[in-house]
Amino acid sequence: MKASIGVWIDKSQARIISPTEILDTIPSDIENRPRYEGEGKEYGRFGNQYMTLEKTKQHRLEHQEVQYLKRIFDVVKSFERIMIFGPAGIKNRLKQHLDGEHLTRGKVIDVVVAEKMTDNQLVAFVREYYAELDTK
């Protein structure tokens, strides 16, 4: 059997799962409702340009998300088949990130919508997915 894994992902964590066990848990460190010290004005003025706090928050969240996806990439790059599943839209961004990297291009075989599950349900989901895929 090929080295196959499932990646269950949402904004709070990613779980790397083989058909027999959970291999790793990666926390996201993405702030979901940050409050910044000194927050008050809705904009900042820097010379002739204005920078809104909304843009600053968005840039920070984008940076945190990219760092999260890179940490997941570092763990999954050695596997041959990767199935991504979970409830959040970040699973599609993970697929784009992995398809954009040379070491994982073409290794993502599917992206599946799934709800939160217990550890045993996660392992069973990955095992059943690859068992069905290998019988085809």
N, C-alpha and C positions, 0 to 999 in steps of 0.2 A: 504494500500500500504506500502511496506517496505521502510525503510529509504534508499533512493537511491540517488546517486550523480554522476556527471560527473566531471572529472578533465581534463581541457584543459591545456596542458603544452608545453612550449618551453624553450629555454635557458635563456630567459629574465624574465619570470614570469609564475606562475601557477594560474589558476582561478578555484575555487571550485564552482560548479553550481548544484543547485537542479532543479527539473523539473519546478519550478515556479520562481526562482530568482537566481542571483549570490550571493553566500554566503560570499566569501572571495577572496582576491587577495594576493598572496604571491610572493614578488620580489625575484629574484634568487641570486643576489650579486656575480654571476660568472663573472670574468673578461674575456672579449672576446679578447682584444688586449692589454695586460698589458705592461708597460715599467717600468723596475725596475731601481732605482737609482744606478749608478755605473756600469751599464751593458756595457760590452765592450769585455772582454775576452770570449772566447767560452768555457772555462773550468776553474775550480778552482782546485788547488792541495792541498790535505790534507794528509800529510804523504805519504804513498805509494799508495794512491788511488786518482783517478781523478773524479770530479763531474762536469758534464756539466750543463750549464744553462738550457738547454732543459729539463733535468730530473727534475730540481728544479721547473721549470714552470709547468711541467706535474703533479708533486706531489701536487703543490698548487691548480691547477685546479681540480684534483680528490678530494681533501679535501673540496673545495668549493662546488662541486657537491654533495658530501655525506651530507654536512650540509643542503643544499637545499632540498634534498630528505627527510631528517629527519624532517625538518619544515613542509613539506607537510604531512608526516606520522602523526605528532602530531594533525593535523586538521582532517584528514579523518579516523582515527582509530575507531571512534564511529559509523560509518555508516555501514549498512549491505551489500549494493551492490555498487560497484565502477566500473565505466566505464572510461577508460583513453583514451583521444584522443588529437591530435595535430599534427603539422608538423614535429617536430624534433625527432631524435632517442632517446632522453632522456626519452620519454614515455615508451620505453621498459626497460630502467634501473629502472624507477619508479616501473614498474610491478615486476621486480626481487626483488627490495627492499621491496615492500609490501608483496610479497609471502614469503620472508625470515623472516618477523616479525610475531610473534605468534598472535598478536591481529588482524592482517589483512590477515592472510593466508586463501586463498580460497574465499575471498570477491571480488577480481578483476574478473569481469565477461567477460570483453572484452577490447582489445586495438585496436583503430580505427585510421586510417590515416585521418587527416582533415587539411584543410588550415586555415589561420587566418580568424576570423569571428568577426562581431560586437557583442555587448552584447546581443541584441535581438536574433541574429542568434544562439549564444551559448545556450541560454535558450531553444529555439525552438528545437535545435538539441538534447539536453538531454531529453526534454519532449517527442519528437517523438520516440527516441530510446527506452525509457522505456515503452511507450504506445504500441509499436510494440512487445516488449519483453513480456509484461504482457498479450497480446492477444493470444500468442502461447500456 
